[in-house]
């Protein structure tokens, strides 16, 4: 049961951090256009989110 609570806590903390990092990166790239900023946000978010889903990272 504690393992499930730890996983949920990590998700609650990690998801907002991912969104914040992606948002900051997208804000830096708004000079190149809105579409480019949206693309950067999506790329950064998916990269970090897929790292979260990597089971090898759970046990390190």
Secondary structure by P-SEA (a helix, b strand, c coil): caaaaaaaaaaaaaaaaaaaaaaaaaaaaccccaaaaaaaaaaaaaaaaaaaaccccccc
